[in-house]
Amino acid sequence: MTKILFLLSVAIIALESGATSVMCKSFYARQSRMEIEKAIEETLYIGIPISVKPFSANGNRNSLWLVTLENPKTKQVITALFKPRFPGDGDGWNRVTMEYAAYEIAKLLGMENIPPVAYRYNLTIDGRFFHEGSMQYFVKGAKILKKVEKKNWNVDADYFISDARVIDVLLQNPDRHAGNFIYGPHWIDGVSKPFLIDQAANMRKGTNMRLSTKGPFNDRLIETFNPKTVEKLRQINAEKLSITFPFMSHKEIQRVIHHRDGIISFIDSRSSGK
């Protein structure tokens, strides 16, 4: 009898655990992509550092910290990468304000290929005070995309590559090498996908990034474009891009519009057979 009661107890606990698991999955399934993204953004903005350690990867020589943040309102805990801003912006190679600007512009284009970024002020990290810097969601378990076969990317490979080039042309990023194409669990749905990191060299003087510029995943002109991206490109204007101000100047916003016009002109000329 005792054995039967024990087995019944185990069965009940298993059922309750299974029900809890289903309820958890159901709860997250009800959250929209936007709600999940907004929750992460809020934690990046107001999260309190509960642990900090220096970080380095892929030969990066800039000052970086891996920070565990806890949202004081929701208690959400995430890991983020903090990049402090220093005078001179590393001669344009480490302009960390562009991490935020690139993320916002990617969102305007309907892209989910840059991890969420917040820009924060007056933070003490690892005992040091910083006036400002970017705080970006850190994808745990990520690896270099070059190590992953395209069939396992879980996205349309051609569209991902062209989307990356579109945003790099818009923002004139001279630093899109293989080490900045990453693969790991996506912050929205947990499915492993490619994404982009390190946008800090955007708008560096002297950059001439084009659709024909060779990259880690293309050795010729980019000619395939995501229709959804093209539609969003046509909708972009200076007013929408003002979300990046003051991190981008009005002159730089006009440069983005100029490069957007060039991309659209190229796409239209191809579709018309010219």
Secondary structure as UniProt FT lines:
FT   HELIX           2..30
FT   HELIX           33..46
FT   STRAND          48..54
FT   TURN            58..59
FT   STRAND          65..70
FT   TURN            72..74
FT   STRAND          77..84
FT   TURN            87..88
FT   HELIX           89..92
FT   HELIX           97..108
FT   TURN            109..110
FT   STRAND          117..125
FT   TURN            126..127
FT   STRAND          128..137
FT   TURN            140..141
FT   STRAND          143..144
FT   HELIX           145..147
FT   HELIX           150..152
FT   HELIX           157..171
FT   HELIX           178..180
FT   STRAND          181..185
FT   TURN            187..189
FT   STRAND          192..196
FT   TURN            200..203
FT   TURN            205..206
FT   TURN            211..212
FT   TURN            216..217
FT   HELIX           227..235
FT   HELIX           238..241
FT   HELIX           242..244
FT   TURN            245..247
FT   HELIX           250..271
FT   TURN            272..273
//
